Amino acid sequence: MIARLLKHRAGLRVLALKGTEALAGAAMTIYLARVLGPAEFGVFAFGLATTMLLAIPIKNGASTLITKHVAIAREGNVDEQAGPLLAKGIILSLVYAVLLILGSVAVFALGDGENAFISSVALFSFALPFLCITGLMEGVLRGSFRPNAAILIGTVLVPLVVLAAAAVLNEQLKGQGWSFAIWLYISAAVAITLLSLILVRPFLMPLLSHAKNDRMRSAEWIGLVAPFAIVTGLLIFNRQIDVILLGTLAGEEEAGIYRIAAQASILVTFGVQAIGHLYAPYLATADSQTAPSKISGYLRKSILFSLGFGGLALLGLALVGKLIITLLAGPEYLPAYPIMLILCAANLAVAANGATMQALYMQGHQRKTAWIFFASGMFSVVANAILIPYLGILGAAIASSAVILSWSLGLRWLACGVWQLSFLTLTPRH
């Protein structure tokens, strides 16, 4: 399957876009870190991490659910629930985002205005409506078998636009610091939302036209979205809570340095992300009778693909990581190097699972998956809270690595139980 995909231009474009995504995110992070300095960048990173957590229910949860139902509707030539889900999702996402903006601004107003972290979150909250709408449009594009466009609007363009704007407005960025960087991010989010609406228009209108005759209640929509939001939310929570707790318990500079390491370590999961985008609609449409054998094949091939990219990324970062950090971010960020290697090694466990997570929630096992991420999330909070005061950024890296290993093993165990697969090889037992 992978070899066949790689022979097609569409598959190669997906891989190229995922590579661009990883490089764009890293480039934006490194450039802002260099211009702002560790402390100012730490405030920016804290606000960004918190905003990503707040956007989870829509940008990740609802988006994933819409991907699944749009794919099913297109594959079976039936309307299913895709239209009503999307129509209700647009309304509720805007309500949700406005409420979060009002709450964030209220917390800022009630404070003394001197807490940089609170100020950062309040300012970043204005990006939420645009992040949520773009997330829904991304789900429609993925479900319509348009992974290239979905990746483009979902993860590639925002960091590229921010990076380009920051380079052009370098002097203003230096003078105004993290607040100006946040405004650049918000502006990029607005522009990408407009682009997403243009790209999704051919698929959006037919879906919304069917929704007029089959309206969905808010409670029903929330009930359908909640399991997906919880699963993806807990995953992102586990990925972001270390930065948030580090900034709270250790300070802005430590958070800024750690963010560099965490951003670089994501390169190891590039293969997992790429293959997940390619496989998501196929996993959603695998019927129950042939699911074990089909999914076993998908998982084993995706693991080889993911480990190949992950191993190369880890080797490259180990060999030239110090040089890259020094040249791009500056020598003041060199403490990020050992942290980066620890997180990269842990992320190999994610690569060793391939598309396991996508298979589980595309096949309707998101509730069971949520319990694994919930347990890991609680473990993450406790481990970070204990280790950070004593070990600083090293403690955050150790805690986060342990959490990554725990949920990776948990997902593999769940997948093997659901489809009766061998834990080591993921081949069918019977």
C-alpha positions as CSV (number, residue, x, y, z in Angstrom):
1,M,0.0,0.0,0.0
2,I,2.7,2.5,0.9
3,A,4.8,1.6,-2.1
4,R,1.7,2.1,-4.3
5,L,1.0,5.5,-2.7
6,L,4.6,6.6,-3.1
7,K,4.4,5.9,-6.8
8,H,1.5,8.3,-7.2
9,R,2.0,12.0,-7.3
10,A,-0.8,12.5,-4.7
11,G,1.1,10.4,-2.1
12,L,4.4,12.2,-2.8
13,R,2.7,15.6,-2.4
14,V,1.3,14.5,1.0
15,L,4.8,13.5,2.1
16,A,6.3,16.7,0.7
17,L,3.7,18.8,2.5
18,K,4.2,17.0,5.8
19,G,7.9,17.6,5.5
20,T,7.2,21.3,4.8
21,E,4.9,21.4,7.8
22,A,7.7,20.1,10.1
23,L,10.2,22.5,8.6
24,A,7.9,25.4,8.7
25,G,6.9,24.9,12.3
26,A,10.6,24.5,13.3
27,A,11.6,27.5,11.3
28,M,8.9,29.8,12.8
29,T,9.8,28.6,16.3
30,I,13.6,29.1,15.8
31,Y,13.2,32.5,14.2
32,L,10.9,33.9,16.9
33,A,13.1,32.3,19.6
34,R,16.2,34.0,18.1
35,V,14.6,37.5,17.7
36,L,12.6,37.5,21.0
37,G,15.1,35.8,23.3
38,P,14.4,32.9,25.7
39,A,12.2,34.9,28.2
40,E,10.0,36.7,25.6
41,F,9.7,33.6,23.5
42,G,8.8,31.7,26.6
43,V,5.7,33.9,27.1
44,F,4.8,33.5,23.4
45,A,5.2,29.7,23.7
46,F,3.1,29.6,26.9
47,G,0.2,31.4,25.2
48,L,0.4,29.3,22.1
49,A,0.4,26.1,24.0
50,T,-2.6,27.2,26.1
51,T,-4.5,28.3,23.0
52,M,-3.9,25.0,21.3
53,L,-5.4,23.2,24.3
54,L,-8.5,25.5,24.2
55,A,-9.0,24.9,20.5
56,I,-9.0,21.1,20.9
57,P,-12.7,20.3,21.0
58,I,-13.4,21.9,17.6
59,K,-10.1,22.0,15.7
60,N,-9.2,18.4,16.6
61,G,-12.2,16.6,17.9
62,A,-15.0,17.9,15.6
63,S,-12.6,17.9,12.7
64,T,-11.8,14.3,13.1
65,L,-15.4,13.3,13.4
66,I,-16.3,15.2,10.3
67,T,-13.4,13.5,8.4
68,K,-14.9,10.2,9.3
69,H,-18.5,11.0,8.3
70,V,-17.6,12.9,5.1
71,A,-15.4,9.9,4.0
72,I,-18.3,7.4,4.7
73,A,-20.8,9.6,2.9
74,R,-18.6,9.9,-0.2
75,E,-17.7,6.2,-0.2
76,G,-21.2,5.1,0.1
77,N,-22.9,7.8,-1.9
78,V,-25.2,8.6,1.0
79,D,-25.7,11.8,3.0
80,E,-25.3,10.1,6.4
81,Q,-24.6,12.7,9.2
82,A,-21.9,14.7,7.5
83,G,-24.0,17.7,6.5
84,P,-25.9,18.2,9.8
85,L,-22.6,17.6,11.8
86,L,-20.9,20.3,9.8
87,A,-23.7,22.9,9.9
88,K,-24.2,22.6,13.6
89,G,-20.4,22.5,14.1
90,I,-19.9,25.9,12.5
91,I,-22.5,27.5,14.8
92,L,-21.3,25.9,18.0
93,S,-17.7,26.4,17.3
94,L,-18.2,30.2,17.0
95,V,-20.2,30.2,20.2
96,Y,-17.5,28.2,22.0
97,A,-14.7,30.5,20.7
98,V,-16.5,33.7,21.7
99,L,-17.2,32.4,25.2
100,L,-13.5,31.6,25.6
101,I,-12.5,35.0,24.4
102,L,-14.8,36.6,26.9
103,G,-13.5,34.4,29.7
104,S,-9.9,35.1,28.9
105,V,-10.4,38.8,28.7
106,A,-12.3,38.8,32.0
107,V,-9.5,36.9,33.7
108,F,-7.0,39.5,32.3
109,A,-9.2,42.4,33.4
110,L,-9.6,41.0,36.9
111,G,-5.8,40.7,37.3
112,D,-3.3,43.4,37.8
113,G,-2.3,43.3,34.1
114,E,1.3,42.5,35.0
115,N,1.2,38.7,34.6
116,A,2.7,38.1,31.1
117,F,1.4,34.6,30.9
118,I,-2.2,35.7,31.5
119,S,-1.8,38.6,29.0
120,S,-0.4,36.2,26.4
121,V,-3.4,33.8,26.7
122,A,-5.9,36.6,26.6
123,L,-4.4,38.0,23.4
124,F,-4.0,34.6,21.8
125,S,-7.7,33.8,22.4
126,F,-8.7,36.1,19.5
127,A,-7.2,33.5,17.2
128,L,-9.7,30.8,18.4
129,P,-12.7,31.5,16.1
130,F,-10.4,31.2,13.1
131,L,-8.6,28.2,14.3
132,C,-11.9,26.4,14.9
133,I,-13.4,27.2,11.5
134,T,-10.2,26.2,9.8
135,G,-10.2,22.9,11.7
136,L,-13.7,22.1,10.5
137,M,-12.8,22.9,6.9
138,E,-9.7,20.7,7.3
139,G,-11.9,17.8,8.3
140,V,-14.1,18.3,5.2
141,L,-11.1,18.2,2.9
142,R,-9.6,15.1,4.6
143,G,-12.9,13.3,4.4
144,S,-13.2,14.3,0.7
145,F,-9.9,12.5,0.0
146,R,-8.0,15.9,-0.4
147,P,-5.2,15.4,2.2
148,N,-2.9,17.9,0.4
149,A,-5.3,20.8,0.8
150,A,-6.1,19.7,4.4
151,I,-2.5,19.7,5.4
152,L,-1.9,23.0,3.7
153,I,-4.5,24.9,5.6
154,G,-4.3,22.9,8.8
155,T,-0.7,23.0,9.7
156,V,1.6,24.3,6.9
157,L,0.5,27.9,6.0
158,V,0.1,29.5,9.4
159,P,3.8,29.0,10.5
160,L,4.9,30.0,7.0
161,V,2.9,33.2,7.0
162,V,4.0,34.1,10.5
163,L,7.6,33.4,9.5
164,A,7.4,35.6,6.4
165,A,5.6,38.4,8.2
166,A,8.1,38.3,11.1
167,A,11.1,38.5,8.7
168,V,9.5,41.5,6.9
169,L,8.5,43.3,10.2
170,N,11.7,42.3,12.0
171,E,12.3,45.7,13.6
172,Q,8.7,46.0,14.9
173,L,9.0,42.4,16.3
174,K,12.2,43.3,18.2
175,G,10.7,46.5,19.6
176,Q,7.3,45.1,20.7
177,G,8.2,41.6,21.6
178,W,5.9,38.7,22.2
179,S,2.6,40.7,21.9
180,F,3.5,41.7,18.3
181,A,4.4,38.0,17.5
182,I,0.9,37.0,18.7
183,W,-0.7,39.6,16.5
184,L,1.2,38.2,13.6
185,Y,-0.1,34.7,14.5
186,I,-3.7,36.0,14.7
187,S,-3.4,37.7,11.3
188,A,-2.1,34.5,9.8
189,A,-5.0,32.5,11.3
190,V,-7.5,35.0,9.7
191,A,-5.9,34.7,6.3
192,I,-5.8,30.9,6.3
193,T,-9.4,30.7,7.4
194,L,-10.4,32.7,4.4
195,L,-8.3,30.5,2.1
196,S,-9.8,27.3,3.7
197,L,-13.4,28.5,2.9
198,I,-12.3,29.0,-0.8
199,L,-10.7,25.6,-1.0
200,V,-13.6,23.8,0.6
201,R,-16.4,25.5,-1.3
202,P,-17.0,22.7,-3.9
203,F,-17.5,20.2,-1.1
204,L,-19.1,22.5,1.5
205,M,-22.2,23.6,-0.4
206,P,-23.6,20.1,-1.2
207,L,-23.1,19.1,2.5
208,L,-24.8,22.2,3.9
209,S,-27.7,21.9,1.4
210,H,-28.6,18.5,2.8
211,A,-28.3,19.8,6.4
212,K,-31.3,22.1,5.8
213,N,-33.6,19.1,5.7
214,D,-32.0,17.2,8.6
215,R,-31.1,19.5,11.4
216,M,-29.1,18.2,14.4
217,R,-29.7,19.2,18.0
218,S,-26.8,20.7,19.9
219,A,-26.9,18.0,22.6
220,E,-26.7,15.3,19.9
221,W,-23.7,17.1,18.2
222,I,-21.9,17.4,21.5
223,G,-22.5,13.8,22.3
224,L,-21.0,12.7,19.0
225,V,-18.0,15.1,19.1
226,A,-17.1,14.5,22.8
227,P,-15.3,11.2,22.4
228,F,-13.2,12.5,19.5
229,A,-12.5,15.8,21.3
230,I,-11.5,13.9,24.5
231,V,-9.1,11.6,22.6
232,T,-7.4,14.2,20.5
233,G,-7.6,16.7,23.3
234,L,-5.9,14.4,25.8
235,L,-3.2,13.7,23.2
236,I,-2.5,17.4,22.7
237,F,-2.8,18.0,26.4
238,N,0.0,15.4,27.0
239,R,2.0,17.2,24.4
240,Q,1.5,20.8,25.8
241,I,1.2,20.4,29.5
242,D,4.9,20.2,30.0
243,V,5.5,23.7,28.5
244,I,2.6,25.2,30.5
245,L,3.8,23.7,33.8
246,L,7.4,24.5,33.1
247,G,6.6,28.1,32.4
248,T,4.5,28.2,35.6
249,L,6.9,26.4,37.9
250,A,10.3,27.3,36.4
251,G,9.9,30.6,34.5
252,E,9.7,32.1,31.0
253,E,13.3,31.4,30.0
254,E,13.1,27.6,30.8
255,A,9.8,27.4,28.8
256,G,11.4,29.1,25.8
257,I,14.4,26.8,25.8
258,Y,12.2,23.7,26.3
259,R,9.9,24.7,23.4
260,I,12.8,24.6,21.0
261,A,13.6,21.1,22.1
262,A,10.0,20.0,21.9
263,Q,9.5,21.5,18.4
264,A,12.6,19.7,17.1
265,S,11.6,16.4,18.5
266,I,8.3,16.5,16.5
267,L,10.4,15.7,13.4
268,V,10.7,12.1,14.6
269,T,6.9,11.8,14.3
270,F,6.8,13.2,10.8
271,G,6.3,9.7,9.2
272,V,3.4,8.9,11.6
273,Q,1.6,12.2,10.8
274,A,2.1,11.7,7.0
275,I,0.8,8.2,6.9
276,G,-2.1,9.0,9.2
277,H,-3.3,11.7,6.8
278,L,-3.0,9.2,3.9
279,Y,-4.7,6.3,5.7
280,A,-7.5,8.1,7.7
281,P,-10.3,7.8,5.0
282,Y,-9.3,4.2,4.2
283,L,-9.4,3.2,7.8
284,A,-12.8,4.8,8.3
285,T,-14.3,2.7,5.5
286,A,-12.9,-0.7,6.4
287,D,-15.9,-3.0,7.0
288,S,-16.1,-5.0,10.3
289,Q,-15.7,-8.4,8.6
290,T,-12.4,-7.7,6.9
291,A,-11.1,-5.0,9.4
292,P,-8.7,-7.3,11.3
293,S,-6.7,-8.4,8.3
294,K,-6.9,-5.0,6.5
295,I,-5.9,-3.0,9.5
296,S,-3.1,-5.4,10.4
297,G,-1.7,-4.8,6.9
298,Y,-2.1,-1.0,7.2
299,L,-0.5,-0.9,10.7
300,R,2.6,-3.1,9.8
301,K,3.4,-1.1,6.7
302,S,2.8,2.2,8.4
303,I,5.2,1.2,11.2
304,L,8.0,0.5,8.8
305,F,7.4,3.8,7.1
306,S,7.2,5.8,10.4
307,L,10.3,4.2,11.9
308,G,12.3,4.8,8.8
309,F,11.6,8.5,8.9
310,G,11.8,8.7,12.7
311,G,15.2,6.9,12.9
312,L,16.7,9.1,10.2
313,A,15.4,12.3,12.0
314,L,16.8,11.2,15.4
315,L,20.2,10.3,13.8
316,G,20.4,13.6,12.0
317,L,19.5,15.6,15.1
318,A,22.0,13.7,17.2
319,L,24.8,14.4,14.8
320,V,24.2,18.0,13.9
321,G,21.7,19.2,16.5
322,K,24.1,21.4,18.5
323,L,25.3,23.1,15.3
324,I,21.7,23.7,14.1
325,I,20.6,25.1,17.5
326,T,23.7,27.4,17.6
327,L,23.4,28.7,14.1
328,L,19.6,29.1,13.9
329,A,18.5,29.9,17.5
330,G,21.7,31.0,19.1
331,P,24.1,29.6,21.7
332,E,21.8,30.6,24.6
333,Y,19.5,27.8,23.5
334,L,22.2,25.0,23.6
335,P,20.7,23.6,26.9
336,A,17.9,22.4,24.6
337,Y,20.1,19.8,22.9
338,P,20.1,17.0,25.5
339,I,16.4,17.6,26.1
340,M,15.7,17.3,22.4
341,L,17.4,13.9,22.2
342,I,15.5,12.6,25.2
343,L,12.2,13.6,23.6
344,C,13.2,12.3,20.2
345,A,14.0,8.9,21.6
346,A,10.6,8.8,23.4
347,N,8.9,9.8,20.1
348,L,10.3,6.7,18.5
349,A,7.7,4.8,20.5
350,V,5.0,6.8,18.7
351,A,6.6,5.9,15.3
352,A,6.7,2.2,16.4
353,N,2.9,2.3,16.5
354,G,2.4,3.7,13.0
355,A,-1.3,4.5,12.3
356,T,-2.6,2.7,15.4
357,M,-4.3,5.7,16.9
358,Q,-6.0,6.7,13.6
359,A,-7.2,3.1,13.2
360,L,-8.8,3.0,16.6
361,Y,-10.8,6.2,16.4
362,M,-11.7,5.8,12.7
363,Q,-13.1,2.4,13.6
364,G,-15.2,3.8,16.5
365,H,-13.0,2.9,19.4
366,Q,-12.4,6.5,20.5
367,R,-14.0,6.0,24.0
368,K,-11.6,3.2,24.9
369,T,-8.7,5.3,23.5
370,A,-9.8,8.2,25.6
371,W,-9.2,6.3,28.9
372,I,-5.6,5.6,27.9
373,F,-5.0,9.3,27.2
374,F,-6.8,10.3,30.3
375,A,-4.6,8.1,32.5
376,S,-1.5,9.3,30.7
377,G,-2.7,12.9,31.2
378,M,-3.1,12.5,34.9
379,F,0.3,10.8,35.1
380,S,1.8,13.8,33.1
381,V,0.5,16.4,35.5
382,V,1.8,14.5,38.5
383,A,5.2,13.6,37.0
384,N,5.8,17.2,35.7
385,A,4.7,18.8,39.0
386,I,7.1,16.5,40.9
387,L,10.2,16.6,38.7
388,I,10.2,20.2,37.4
389,P,10.8,21.9,40.7
390,Y,13.9,19.7,41.3
391,L,15.3,19.1,37.8
392,G,13.8,22.0,35.7
393,I,13.7,21.3,32.0
394,L,15.3,17.9,32.4
395,G,12.5,16.9,34.7
396,A,9.9,18.0,32.2
397,A,11.7,16.0,29.5
398,I,11.9,12.8,31.7
399,A,8.2,13.2,32.7
400,S,7.0,13.8,29.1
401,S,9.1,10.9,27.8
402,A,7.5,8.5,30.3
403,V,4.1,9.7,29.4
404,I,4.7,9.2,25.7
405,L,5.9,5.7,26.3
406,S,2.9,4.9,28.5
407,W,0.2,6.0,26.0
408,S,2.1,4.4,23.1
409,L,2.1,1.0,24.8
410,G,-1.5,1.5,25.9
411,L,-2.7,2.1,22.3
412,R,-0.8,-0.9,21.0
413,W,-2.3,-3.1,23.7
414,L,-5.8,-1.8,22.9
415,A,-5.4,-2.3,19.2
416,C,-4.2,-5.9,19.7
417,G,-7.2,-6.6,21.9
418,V,-9.7,-5.1,19.5
419,W,-8.5,-6.9,16.4
420,Q,-6.8,-9.9,17.9
421,L,-3.3,-9.0,16.8
422,S,0.1,-10.1,18.1
423,F,1.6,-7.4,20.4
424,L,5.0,-7.6,18.8
425,T,4.3,-8.1,15.1
426,L,0.7,-6.9,14.8
427,T,-0.2,-9.9,12.7
428,P,-3.6,-11.6,13.2
429,R,-3.5,-14.3,15.9
430,H,-5.8,-16.7,14.0
